[in-house]
């Protein structure tokens, strides 16, 4: 394989999240890392680079690559210039598959911040086998969705004794979406993408709406239809000797009252109806256009607390992971750290290729990575 000019390329650098990730890579990149930013508009790319140079003169060496997710030819040229392609270009249901296809074809490792279950299932169905054959690593969901849940569940399971294991995750959060994440949410509620038979497992037996435990701040727990359960269950299936064959996972949004839950359900239903109609989709997208995001003040007041309750018939383990704004700050920090680890060519578990969850890809490196980012896994009780 001919030499490639870059260790890492960030695709989607002109979007709100892409700019945050670029700033984070610049601030934390080790000496010797060669990297570039890529996007569709060369003028916007130059604007991003000039802003980076204004913050740190080392950014003068950052490369610029023009590429369009709608052009397979430009994606192939993009992928062949780097060892690792990190993508923030969403909605992934619309633009992601072509990027993954180019990476697999060019033998380029890939990771993203996708939070769309259908996209992840389609990647598994369409690209996993060929990626493994070509020695390519694909890691989806390397942001708040779904790294804390994936690594936190693994941490809990390791502390549980023998017997059927169950982990219920309770999320309490205040956050504001970016234009890209808003478009991805619309794609999810509109049912974008199809689930190929047998692609990734789903598991029942977790409770529906119920009283949240006091350790999760009480109130009520509403099932949260995010990508996290898909990721956690895939990890569990691959590490069956650790999780056990009877493993059950549930993912919930913790709310203070039934009235708030009713309001949330009504809002979700109305958005789902609107998102399935062309006029409704256009109206919803205009409410938060691509490239926009929350203000600095909103980000500073955003937070998350993820409490994980693990049980067997004879044991109960409770842990918590907390941090800042999950939709922007936390995701950009986690994604930049994972991208750099993958780019150092020693960042994934030996012998693992194809589509991997964050836990399968980065393994024991994730807990200290989160701790270093100010999000340690804290054990609240073990009985």
C-alpha positions as CSV (number, residue, x, y, z in Angstrom):
1,X,0.0,0.0,0.0
2,X,1.5,3.4,-0.9
3,X,2.3,5.9,1.8
4,X,-0.5,8.1,2.9
5,X,0.0,11.8,3.7
6,X,-2.2,11.9,6.8
7,X,-2.6,9.7,9.9
8,X,-6.1,11.2,10.5
9,X,-8.7,13.2,8.6
10,X,-11.7,14.8,10.1
11,X,-14.6,14.8,7.6
12,X,-17.3,17.4,8.3
13,X,-15.1,19.9,9.9
14,X,-17.2,22.9,8.8
15,X,-20.2,21.8,10.8
16,X,-20.8,22.9,14.4
17,X,-19.7,19.6,15.9
18,X,-16.9,19.2,13.4
19,X,-15.4,22.6,14.5
20,X,-15.5,21.5,18.1
21,X,-13.8,18.2,17.3
22,X,-11.1,20.0,15.2
23,X,-10.4,22.4,18.1
24,X,-10.1,19.4,20.5
25,X,-7.8,17.5,18.2
26,X,-5.6,20.6,17.8
27,X,-5.4,21.0,21.6
28,X,-4.6,17.4,22.4
29,X,-2.8,16.0,19.3
30,X,0.5,14.3,20.1
31,X,3.7,15.5,18.4
32,X,4.1,13.9,15.0
33,X,0.4,13.3,14.3
34,X,-0.3,14.4,10.7
35,X,-4.0,15.4,10.2
36,X,-6.3,17.3,7.9
37,X,-9.8,18.6,7.9
38,X,-12.2,17.8,5.0
39,X,-15.6,19.1,3.8
40,X,-17.6,20.1,0.8
41,X,-17.0,23.9,0.8
42,X,-13.3,24.9,0.4
43,X,-14.0,28.5,1.6
44,X,-15.6,27.3,4.8
45,X,-12.7,24.8,5.3
46,X,-10.2,27.7,5.0
47,X,-12.3,29.7,7.5
48,X,-12.1,26.8,10.0
49,X,-8.3,26.4,9.5
50,X,-7.7,30.2,10.0
51,X,-9.7,30.0,13.2
52,X,-7.5,27.1,14.3
53,X,-4.4,29.0,13.4
54,X,-5.6,31.9,15.4
55,X,-5.9,29.7,18.5
56,X,-2.6,27.8,17.9
57,X,0.0,28.4,15.2
58,X,0.6,24.7,15.0
59,X,-2.6,24.5,13.0
60,X,-0.7,25.9,10.0
61,X,0.3,22.3,9.2
62,X,-3.3,21.0,9.2
63,X,-4.2,19.8,5.7
64,X,-7.3,20.8,3.7
65,X,-9.3,18.3,1.6
66,X,-12.4,19.0,-0.4
67,X,-14.8,16.1,-0.5
68,X,-18.6,15.7,-1.0
69,X,-20.6,12.9,0.6
70,X,-22.7,12.8,-2.5
71,X,-19.8,12.0,-4.8
72,X,-18.3,8.5,-4.5
73,X,-15.3,9.6,-6.5
74,X,-14.4,12.4,-4.1
75,X,-14.9,10.1,-1.1
76,X,-12.5,7.5,-2.6
77,X,-9.9,10.2,-3.1
78,X,-10.5,11.4,0.5
79,X,-10.2,7.9,2.0
80,X,-7.0,7.0,0.1
81,X,-5.2,9.9,1.7
82,X,-5.4,8.8,5.3
83,X,-5.1,5.9,7.6
84,X,-8.1,6.9,9.7
85,X,-11.2,8.9,8.6
86,X,-13.3,10.4,11.4
87,X,-16.7,11.5,10.3
88,X,-19.2,14.0,11.8
89,X,-21.3,14.2,8.5
90,X,-24.9,13.5,9.4
91,X,-27.6,12.5,9.2
92,X,-25.7,9.3,8.8
93,X,-28.8,7.5,7.4
94,X,-28.5,9.9,4.4
95,X,-24.7,10.4,4.0
96,X,-23.0,7.8,6.1
97,X,-23.1,4.6,4.0
98,X,-21.2,6.1,1.1
99,X,-18.4,7.2,3.4
100,X,-18.1,3.8,5.0
101,X,-18.1,2.1,1.6
102,X,-15.2,4.3,0.5
103,X,-13.2,3.6,3.6
104,X,-13.7,-0.2,3.3
105,X,-12.8,-0.1,-0.4
106,X,-9.6,2.0,0.3
107,X,-8.7,0.0,3.4
108,X,-9.1,3.1,5.6
109,X,-10.1,2.8,9.2
110,X,-13.3,4.7,10.1
111,X,-15.1,6.0,13.1
112,X,-18.1,8.4,13.6
113,X,-20.5,10.0,16.1
114,X,-23.6,8.3,14.7
115,X,-26.5,8.0,17.1
116,X,-28.9,6.4,14.6
117,X,-29.7,2.7,15.3
118,X,-30.9,2.0,11.7
119,X,-27.6,3.3,10.3
120,X,-25.5,1.1,12.6
121,X,-27.6,-2.0,11.8
122,X,-27.2,-1.2,8.1
123,X,-23.4,-0.8,8.4
124,X,-23.3,-4.2,10.1
125,X,-25.3,-5.8,7.4
126,X,-23.6,-4.1,4.4
127,X,-20.0,-3.7,5.4
128,X,-18.9,-5.8,8.4
129,X,-17.9,-8.9,6.5
130,X,-16.0,-7.0,3.8
131,X,-14.3,-4.8,6.4
132,X,-13.0,-7.9,8.3
133,X,-11.8,-9.5,5.0
134,X,-9.8,-6.3,4.2
135,X,-8.5,-5.7,7.7
136,X,-10.5,-2.5,8.2
137,X,-11.8,-1.3,11.6
138,X,-15.2,0.5,11.7
139,X,-16.3,2.1,15.0
140,X,-19.7,3.8,15.1
141,X,-21.2,5.8,18.0
142,X,-17.9,7.2,19.4
143,X,-19.5,10.1,21.3
144,X,-21.9,10.5,24.2
145,X,-23.9,8.0,22.2
146,X,-22.8,5.4,23.2
147,X,-19.4,5.4,24.9
148,X,-20.5,6.1,28.6
149,X,-23.2,3.4,28.4
150,X,-21.0,0.9,26.7
151,X,-18.0,1.2,29.0
152,X,-20.1,1.8,32.1
153,X,-22.1,-1.4,31.5
154,X,-18.9,-3.4,30.9
155,X,-17.5,-2.0,34.2
156,X,-20.7,-3.0,36.1
157,X,-20.8,-6.5,34.6
158,X,-17.2,-7.2,35.6
159,X,-18.2,-6.6,39.2
160,X,-21.3,-8.9,39.2
161,X,-21.1,-12.5,40.3
162,X,-22.4,-15.5,38.5
163,X,-26.1,-15.7,37.4
164,X,-28.4,-13.9,35.0
165,X,-27.0,-10.4,34.8
166,X,-29.2,-7.3,34.2
167,X,-28.1,-3.7,33.9
168,X,-30.5,-0.8,33.8
169,X,-29.1,2.7,32.9
170,X,-30.9,5.8,34.0
171,X,-30.0,9.1,32.3
172,X,-30.7,12.5,33.8
173,X,-29.6,15.3,31.4
174,X,-30.0,18.9,30.3
175,X,-28.7,19.5,26.7
176,X,-29.3,21.3,23.5
177,X,-29.0,19.7,20.0
178,X,-26.8,20.9,17.2
179,X,-28.2,21.2,13.7
180,X,-26.6,17.9,12.7
181,X,-27.8,16.0,15.8
182,X,-31.3,17.5,15.3
183,X,-31.4,16.2,11.7
184,X,-30.2,12.8,12.9
185,X,-33.0,12.8,15.5
186,X,-35.5,13.6,12.8
187,X,-34.1,10.7,10.7
188,X,-34.6,8.3,13.7
189,X,-38.2,9.3,14.5
190,X,-39.1,9.2,10.8
191,X,-37.9,5.6,10.7
192,X,-35.0,6.1,8.2
193,X,-33.2,3.0,7.2
194,X,-34.4,-0.6,7.3
195,X,-33.3,-3.3,9.8
196,X,-31.9,-6.3,7.9
197,X,-33.0,-9.6,9.4
198,X,-30.5,-10.9,12.0
199,X,-28.1,-7.9,11.7
200,X,-27.8,-6.9,15.3
201,X,-29.6,-8.3,18.3
202,X,-32.5,-6.9,20.2
203,X,-33.4,-8.1,23.6
204,X,-36.6,-7.9,25.6
205,X,-37.3,-8.6,29.3
206,X,-36.2,-5.1,30.5
207,X,-39.0,-3.2,32.3
208,X,-41.1,-0.5,30.6
209,X,-41.9,2.7,32.4
210,X,-41.3,2.4,36.1
211,X,-40.3,4.1,39.3
212,X,-36.6,5.0,39.1
213,X,-34.4,3.9,42.0
214,X,-33.4,6.6,44.5
215,X,-29.8,6.2,43.5
216,X,-30.8,7.6,40.1
217,X,-32.5,10.6,41.8
218,X,-35.9,8.9,41.9
219,X,-38.8,10.0,39.9
220,X,-39.9,7.9,36.9
221,X,-38.0,6.1,34.2
222,X,-39.1,6.3,30.6
223,X,-37.6,3.9,28.0
224,X,-35.1,5.9,25.9
225,X,-35.1,4.9,22.3
226,X,-31.5,5.7,21.5
227,X,-28.6,3.8,19.9
228,X,-27.1,2.9,23.2
229,X,-29.0,-0.4,23.7
230,X,-28.0,-1.5,20.2
231,X,-24.4,-0.9,21.0
232,X,-24.4,-2.4,24.5
233,X,-26.2,-5.5,23.4
234,X,-23.7,-6.0,20.5
235,X,-20.8,-5.8,22.9
236,X,-22.6,-8.3,25.2
237,X,-23.1,-10.7,22.3
238,X,-19.4,-10.5,21.3
239,X,-18.2,-10.9,25.0
240,X,-20.7,-13.5,26.0
241,X,-18.2,-15.1,28.3
242,X,-18.2,-11.9,30.4
243,X,-21.8,-10.8,30.1
244,X,-23.5,-14.2,30.1
245,X,-26.1,-15.6,27.8
246,X,-29.0,-14.2,29.9
247,X,-27.8,-10.6,29.9
248,X,-30.5,-7.9,29.8
249,X,-30.0,-4.2,29.3
250,X,-32.4,-1.3,29.6
251,X,-31.8,2.3,28.8
252,X,-34.1,5.0,30.4
253,X,-34.6,8.7,30.7
254,X,-35.2,9.7,34.3
255,X,-37.9,12.3,34.8
256,X,-39.3,13.9,37.9
257,X,-43.1,13.2,37.4
258,X,-45.6,11.4,35.3
259,X,-46.8,14.7,33.9
260,X,-43.4,15.5,32.5
261,X,-43.3,12.0,30.9
262,X,-46.8,12.6,29.4
263,X,-45.5,15.9,27.9
264,X,-42.4,14.2,26.6
265,X,-44.4,11.4,25.0
266,X,-46.8,13.9,23.4
267,X,-43.9,15.9,22.0
268,X,-42.2,12.8,20.6
269,X,-45.4,11.6,19.0
270,X,-46.0,15.0,17.3
271,X,-42.5,15.2,16.0
272,X,-42.7,11.6,14.7
273,X,-45.9,12.5,12.8
274,X,-44.4,15.7,11.4
275,X,-41.1,14.1,10.5
276,X,-42.8,11.5,8.3
277,X,-44.3,14.2,6.0
278,X,-42.1,16.2,3.6
279,X,-43.5,19.6,4.7
280,X,-43.1,18.7,8.4
281,X,-39.5,17.5,7.9
282,X,-38.6,20.8,6.1
283,X,-40.2,22.9,8.8
284,X,-38.5,21.0,11.6
285,X,-35.1,21.2,10.0
286,X,-35.4,24.9,9.5
287,X,-36.0,25.3,13.2
288,X,-32.3,24.3,13.7
289,X,-30.3,24.5,10.5
290,X,-27.2,22.5,9.8
291,X,-24.1,24.1,11.1
292,X,-25.8,25.8,14.1
293,X,-25.7,24.8,17.7
294,X,-26.2,25.9,21.3
295,X,-24.6,29.0,22.7
296,X,-21.6,28.9,25.0
297,X,-23.9,29.8,27.9
298,X,-26.3,27.0,27.1
299,X,-23.4,24.5,26.8
300,X,-21.9,25.6,30.2
301,X,-25.2,24.9,32.0
302,X,-25.8,21.5,30.3
303,X,-24.9,18.2,32.0
304,X,-25.6,14.5,32.2
305,X,-25.7,11.9,35.0
306,X,-25.8,8.3,33.9
307,X,-26.5,5.9,36.7
308,X,-26.2,2.2,36.0
309,X,-27.8,-0.4,38.3
310,X,-26.5,-3.9,37.8
311,X,-28.1,-7.0,39.4
312,X,-27.9,-10.7,39.7
313,X,-30.1,-12.8,42.0
314,X,-27.6,-12.3,44.8
315,X,-25.9,-9.0,44.1
316,X,-26.5,-5.3,43.3
317,X,-23.9,-2.9,41.9
318,X,-24.6,0.8,41.3
319,X,-22.2,3.1,39.4
320,X,-22.4,6.6,37.9
321,X,-20.7,8.6,35.1
322,X,-21.3,12.3,35.0
323,X,-20.1,15.1,32.8
324,X,-20.8,18.3,30.9
325,X,-22.9,18.9,27.8
326,X,-23.4,15.5,26.3
327,X,-24.5,16.8,22.8
328,X,-21.5,18.9,22.2
329,X,-18.6,19.1,24.7
330,X,-18.7,15.5,25.9
331,X,-19.1,14.1,22.4
332,X,-16.4,16.2,20.9
333,X,-13.9,15.3,23.6
334,X,-14.6,11.5,23.4
335,X,-14.6,11.5,19.6
336,X,-11.3,13.3,19.4
337,X,-9.7,11.0,21.9
338,X,-11.0,7.9,20.2
339,X,-9.9,9.2,16.7
340,X,-6.4,9.9,17.9
341,X,-6.1,6.5,19.6
342,X,-7.2,4.7,16.4
343,X,-4.8,6.8,14.4
344,X,-1.8,5.7,16.5
345,X,-2.1,2.3,14.8
346,X,-2.2,0.6,18.2
347,X,-5.5,1.9,19.4
348,X,-7.8,-1.1,18.8
349,X,-7.8,-4.6,20.4
350,X,-5.4,-6.9,18.6
351,X,-6.9,-8.9,15.8
352,X,-10.3,-7.0,15.9
353,X,-11.5,-5.6,12.6
354,X,-14.9,-5.1,11.0
355,X,-17.7,-3.2,12.7
356,X,-16.8,-2.8,16.4
357,X,-18.5,-1.1,19.3
358,X,-16.4,1.4,21.2
359,X,-15.8,-1.2,24.0
360,X,-14.8,-3.9,21.5
361,X,-12.5,-1.5,19.7
362,X,-10.7,0.3,22.6
363,X,-11.3,-2.0,25.5
364,X,-9.6,-1.3,28.8
365,X,-8.3,2.1,27.4
366,X,-11.8,3.6,27.7
367,X,-12.2,3.9,31.5
368,X,-8.9,5.9,32.0
369,X,-9.8,7.9,28.9
370,X,-13.1,9.0,30.4
371,X,-11.4,9.7,33.7
372,X,-8.9,11.9,32.0
373,X,-11.7,13.8,30.4
374,X,-13.3,14.4,33.8
375,X,-15.9,11.6,33.6
376,X,-14.6,8.8,35.9
377,X,-16.7,5.7,36.5
378,X,-17.7,6.0,40.2
379,X,-19.0,3.0,42.1
380,X,-21.8,4.2,44.5
381,X,-22.5,0.9,46.1
382,X,-21.8,-2.8,45.9
383,X,-23.9,-5.2,47.9
